[in-house]
Amino acid sequence: MDSDSKVSVSKVKRTSKPKWDSSPPHTDATPCRSRRIKCDEGKPECNRCRTSGRVCAGYRPADSSLVLKTLAPVPIYQSPPIDVADAFPSLRSLVLHTSPDFYFHIYKYYVSKAAFPFSASTMCNWLYQQALDHPVLAEAVLLLGALTRTASLFSRREGARELNRSIRDLLALRARMVQSLQKILESPFGVRSESTIILITIVFCVEAARADANAVEAHLTGLSRIIYEAGGLDSLSEPTISLVYYCDLLRGLQSSAPPVFEVSSKWINRIESQAAASKTNLITRPSIGARFFVSPWSQDIPPPLGTILYSLCSLISRFEDIEDSDHRSLPLENDHLVLLANRLHSLPREISLTPFQDAIRLGTLCYLTVRVMRFEGNPCIENLIRTLRHNFEYSLPILYSVAPDLLFWILFVGGIASQGFDCHIWCIENLRNCTSQLGLRTWEDASSILEGYFFVARLRNDPAKALWNSVSDGLVFVKQEQPML
C-alpha cells in the first residue's frame, strides 16, 4: 500500500481505546448486542451474562492480537469507537435528528458488509484509519449510513416519521459533503490526493444508489480526471482500486451503461493468482450452481459466461460458509467478486447473447446484488429489474418450455430484488404461474430447486422465506393438511 494508506503507530495511539472490536468472537456464546442486551463488552461478563452463565462473545482482552491468518499479511487497523465525535470533533457541529453514532453503527454492520461482503471489518477499519488523517471521510461514512437507513425504511413501507427524519439527515449530510468536496477540489494539492479519490468514490456510491444519473456522470468525469492526474489506477492502493471498480459496477446497475475504467491487468493477475493459491482452503458446496452445467440446455451457455458461473460457484459457496460460521475471509475475495460482477455487466458488449443466455446473466446479477452485496431497497436495483422484465418479453416462452426450473430461480431472485418497486407484483404473478407448473407445494420443494443454482436458504430473517409464503398463499392447488414450514 502507498503512503496515504499506511498506518503508523503514532496515528493509532491518537485514538482512544475502542469499546468494542470488529473481530469474530473467541467463544460460542451469543454476543450481548445480538441479543439486544445493553453491554459494552469491555468486561468478560455483564450482569446478564453472569446470571446466565455466559461469557460475552464480543469480549476480547486488550493484549490480544488482531492479525488475520490469511495467505498474505493483512494490515492491522484500529477499530472505530462507539462515540465517533471523540475521534472526529468536526462531527459535533452536525445538526442531525439522529445521533452520528447510530449512522456509524449502520455503516459498520450493514454498509461495509454490502460494499465488502468478504472481510468487511478489515475494510471498515481501513477506511476509519484514512478518516483519521482526513476527517471529511468520517462525514462520508455517516452519509452512507443515512442512505442505508433511508433505503431500509423505504423498502419496508413503514415508519413514516422515522423515514422523514432519515431523509432530512440524508439531505443535510449530502449538502455538507458536496461543500467539502468542492473545497478540496479547489486546492491544487487535494486534487491529486488518494484521499480525494476515496471521498469521490463514496459520494459516487451514494448518488448511484439514489439513481441520480446526472450526479453520477458528473462525479464519474471528475473521478476519471483525478485518477489520471494521480498517475493512473496502478498507482493507487489496492482497496482504493476496488472502490473505483465498485463505482463502475454501481453505475452499470443504475443505467446499464458500459464500464468506463479498463480493468488493470496487474490487478487481474494478482486476484487470479491468489485465488488459485487459496482454492484448497475454500469449502465448496457441490449443489451450488450444479444445474448450470448438468441440464439439457447447459450446452447453450457460451464459454465466457460459463467461466464466470463456474468461478462464482466457489466464491458464493465460500461466502455462505462465512455467513453460517466464523470462517475467516480473505480480502482478495472482495476484489474477485467485484471483478466477476463487472465481467457479467460488460459481457453483452464483448459477445452476442441470446435472450435465453442474457436471462441467465441478469438473474446472476440479481442474486449477487441482493443476496451477497445486499443492495435490496436501493433505487439503482430498479433499473436491473426493469432490464430483466424487458428480457422476459423475448425469453419467457423459451424458459417456460425448455427450462422452467431455471425460470423459477430467476423469477424468485427477481422477486427478492424487486421488493418495494412497482414491478414486484408482476414478478409475484409470474412466479406463481411457474410454481404451479412445477408443482411446488412446500418451501422444501422450492429450496431444492433454488439451491441447484445460486441460492442458499438461511436460517434466520431470510426474505426468501417470506417471499415464498406470499407466493404460496396465492397458489390455487395449495391445500395443505399441515401448515407450511
N, C-alpha and C positions, 0 to 999 in steps of 0.2 A: 504494500500500500504506500501511497505517496505521503509527503509531509503533512498535507492537510488532514489526513485520516489517522496519523499516528497518535497514540495516547501516551503521554508522558506520566511519570509517577507524580510529578508535582500537580498536574491537572486533576488527577484522581483525588489527591488529598484536599483539593479545594472544596469538594462537596462533603456534606455531612454523611455519616454512616447510613446506608439505606435501611429502611424499616422492614422492607421485605425484599425477597430475591426472586429472580425470574427462573432460576434453575429448577429442574424437576425435584420432587421430594425424595428424601432418603428412606422414608418409611412407607408402609402400605396404608396408612391412615388417611382418611379424607381430610383435606385442609379445612380449617375453620371457615375460610372465606367461601369455599364451595358449599358449605352447609349453611351459609348466610348467618354465621355467628360472628359477632364482633370480636376480633382478636388480632393484635398487631404482629403475632408470630415472632415477637422478639425474645420470647422465652420458650423453653421446651414444652410447657403446657400452660394453658389458661385454666380458669376455674371450671369451665365446662368440660375441658379435656380431662381434668383431674378426677372429676366425678364419674366420667365415663370410661376412665382407664386408657384414654388415647394420648398420643403424642402428636402435636401439630405437625402435619406433613410438610408445611411450608417452612418449618424451623430449620435453620442451618447455623451451626456455630460460627462465630466471627472469623476463626482462623482456617476455615475450610477452603479448599481450592475450587476455583470456578473454571478450571481448564477443561475444555471439552475434549474427549478422547475420540478424535477423528483421524482420517488418513493424513491430513495436513494440519499444522498448528493453526489454531484459531485465536485471533487477538482477544485479550481479556478486557472487557468493557465494564465500566461502573454501571450498576443498575440504577434507574431513576428513582428518586424518593417519592413518597406519597405527597408531601407538601411541596409541589413544584415551585411555589412562589419563593421558597427559601433558596432554591438553586438558581432561579431566574427572577430577580427582583423586578425586572421590567414588566412582568405579568401582573404585578399588583395594580398597575394603572388601568387594567382592563375592567370595563363595566359590563358584566355578564349576568344573565339571570340564573346561571348555573355555575357552580364552582369550577375553576380551571382544573382542579384535581380530578373531578369527575370525567372531564373530557380526556385528560391524560390517561386515566384508567381505561377508558374506551379504546384509546389508541393502543395501549399495551396489550390488552386482552382480546381485542377484536380486529382493529385495523391492521396491526402488524401481522396477524395471522392470515389476513386476506392478502396483503401485499407479499408476504413471505411465508407461505404455508409450511415450509421447512425452516427449521432453526429461526423461528420468529423472534425469540428472546435475544439471540445474538445480534440480529439486525436492528432490533429495537434499541438495544444498548449502544450499538454503534452510532445510531442517529442521535442518541442522547449525548454521547461524547462530542459529536460535531456541534451540537447546540450549546455546549459549554463554552466553546470559542466563538460561536455565532448565535447569540440568544434569539435572533429572529426565527431560527429554525424551531425553537420551542413554540412560538406562536403558530407556526405552520402545523406542528403536531396537534395543537388544540383545534385548529381548523379542520383537520382530518377527523378528529374525534367528534366535532359538532356535526360534520357532514354525515358520518355514520349513524349518529343518534337520530338525525332528521330522517334519513332514509329508512331506518328501522321503524320509527313511529309512523311514517307514511305508508309503508308496506302493510302494516298491521291494521291500518284504518281505525286507530283508536287513540285516545288521549289527545283530544283537540287542543286543550290548553297547553299540555306539555309540548305538542308539536309546534304551536305558535311561539312558545318561548325558545325552543330549539332553533327555529327558523330565524328569529331575531338575533340570537347569538351567532348563528352561521353567517348572516349578512354582516354583522359587526366585525367578526374576525376576518371575513373575506375583504372588507373595505380596508381594514388595517394592514392586511397582508399586501394588498396592491400598493398602498402607500409606501410600505417598507421596501418593496421590490423596486419601485420607481427610484427611491433614494439610492439604492445600491447600484442600479444601472447608470445613474448619473455620475458615479465615482469611476475614474479611469482604472483603478485597481480592482474594484469589485466585479467588473465585467469579466475578467479572466480568472476569477476565483472559483475553485471547485465547489465551495460552499454556496455560491450563487447558482451553480448548476443544480445542486441538490434542492435548493429552495424553489427553483423554477419547476423542477420535476414534481414536487409536492403540490404546488399551485396548479400545475397541469393536470395532475390526477384529480384534483377537486373539480376543475372545470369539465373534465371528460366525464366524470361520474355524474355531474349535473346535466350532461348532454348539451353544454353550451358550445355549439360548433364554432362561432366566431371567436370566442375567447381561446378555444383550443388551437385554432390555426394561428392566432396571434402569438401565443406562447410558443408554439412549435417553431415559428420563424425566428423568434428571439433565441430559443434554445439551440437551434442549429447554428446560428451565427456565433454564439458564445462558445460552443464546443469547438468550432473551427478555430477561433482565436485562442482557445486554451491549448491547442495542439492536437486536436482530434480525440476520438474515443479511446484510443490505445494509451493516451497519456493520463487517463483518469484511473482512479482506484476501482477495483472490481465491484464493490457494492454500488458505486455511482453508475457504472456502466449498466448494471442490471436495472437500475431505476430508469435509465434512459430508454432501454428496450421495453420496459414495462409501460412507459408512456406511449410508445408506438403501438403496443397491443391495445391499450385503452382507446386510443384514437380510432383504431380499426373497428373495435366493437361499437363505438359511438356513431361512426359514419360509413363503415365498410370501405374506407379509403385504403390504398396500398401503403405498405410501410415506407417510411421516409429514410430511416437510418439503415445503411447497409451493415449487415451483421459482420462483425470483425472476425476474420479467420483465426486470429490469435485467441480470441475469446472462445470460439467454437472448439478449437483444438484442445484448449485447456479443459473445457467441460467434458468433451467426449473421452479424452484420455483418463481423466479422473473418474468418470462414470464407469468406464470399462474396468478400471482397477478396483472399484468398490462393488462390483456385481456379486462377489461371493458373500458380501455382508447383507445383501438385500433379502428380505423374507418374501418370497413370491407366493401369491395366492393363485393356484393354477386355473381357477374358474374365471378370473377377471379377464375379459376380452377374448375368451376362447371362441365364442360364436363368430367372431370376425373372421376366423381362419379355418373353421371346420364346417361352415354352412355351404349349401349348394351354390350360393351366389358369391362365395368368397373369391372366386377367380376373377370376378368383375372389379375387384378393388385394385386400382393402379399401384405399382410398386412404391412410388413416393409416399402415397397415403398409407399403404401397408407398413412401411418402415416407421412412420410416425406412430401408428397404432400399436405396433409391437413395442416400441420404446416406452409408450405410455402404460403398457401393461405392468411393467416392472415399477415404474415411477408411482403409479396410482396404488398398487398393492403396498408399496413402501409407505406411502402417505397414510393409508388406512391402518397399517401396523402401528405407526406413530400415534395416530389418533386413539387407538384402542389400548395402548400401553405406554410405558416410559422409554421406548426405544429412542436412542439418540439419532437426530437427523444431521445431515451434512449440509453445510452452506452451499456446496456446488449443486445440490438438488433444486434449490430455488432457481438458479441460473438455467438448469436443464429444463425445468418446467416452462420458464419464460421463452426459451429457445424453441421448444416444441409447439407452444401456443402460437408463437409468431410464424412458425412454418405452416401451421394449419391455416392461419389467417391469410398468408401470402400464396398458398398453393394454387388457387384459381388463376393467378397471374403467371404461374410457371407452367402449368399443364392444363389441358382441356378436361373438364369434369362433366360427366352426365348428371342429370338431376338426381338420379339414384346415388351416385358417388358423392355429390355435394351434400345430400341429406345426411350421409354418414359424417362428413366433415363438420357440418353445422351442429349435429347432435353431440359430437365430441366436444366442440367448443362450448356448448351449453353446459355440459357436465363439468368441464374444467372451471367455468366461471362461477357456477353456483354450488358445486359440491367440494371443490378444492380451494378456489380463490374467494368464495363467499361474497359474491357480488349481488346476491339477490336483493331486490328493492331499489337498486340504483338505476336511474333513468337510462344509462348507457346500455343496459341489457335489453331494453325495449326494442332497440333497432335490430339486435341479433334475433329476437323472437319474430319480428316482422319479416326479416330476411328468410327465416325458416318457414314461415307461413307462406311467403311468396314461392318458395321452392316447392311446397306441397301442392301447388296448383298444377305442377307437372309430374311430381314423383309420387303423389299419394296413391293413384290407381296401381302403379307398379309395385309399390311397397305392400299394398293390401294383397295383391295376388302372388307375389314372389317371396316376400319376407315379412309376414305380419308380426312375427316376434321382434324383428328389428324396428318396425314401425311403433310397436308398443313401447320399446325403450326410448325412442326418440321423442314420442309424444309425452311420455312420463317425465323425462328430463325437462322437456319444454314446458310442461305443466308446473314444475317446481320453479323454473326461471321466470315464468310469466305471472306469478302471483303478484297482485297489486296493479296489473296493467289490463287494458281493455281486451286484449286478445286471450286472456286467461279462460274465459267462458268457451271460446272456440276450441282451445286445447282440451278442455274437460269433455266437451261433447264428442270430439273425435276419439279421445281416449276411451270413453265408454263404449263407443262402437267397436273399437279394436279389441277391448277387453271381452265383449260379448262374443266376437268372432273366435277368439282364442279359448273361450270357455273358462276364463279365470274366475274363481269364486272366493278365494281366500287370499290373504296377504302372503301366505307361504307360496301359493301358486304364482303370484305376481313376482315376488322377490327371486324365485328360482330362475325366471326368465331374465330379469334385470341383471342379476349377478353374472350371467353369461356374457354381458357386455361390460361397460364401465359403471359399476354400481356395487356398493356395499351397504347393507342395512345396518343402521346404527342403533344402539340400544336405548338412548335417551334423547328426548327432544328432537326427534327426527321429523322434519317437514314432509318427508316422503311418505311416512305412515299416515299423516294427516291428509295428504293428497289422496292416498288410496281410499281412505274412509269416505271422502267426499265423492269419489268416483263410484265406489261400490254402492253407495246409497241410491244411485240413480239407475242401477242395472235392473232390467226387468226380470231376469231369472234368479236374482238373489233372494232366496227364501230359506235362510239357514235355520236349522233347528237349534243350533247353539250360536251364541254371539260371536261375531268375527273378532279375531285377535288383532 
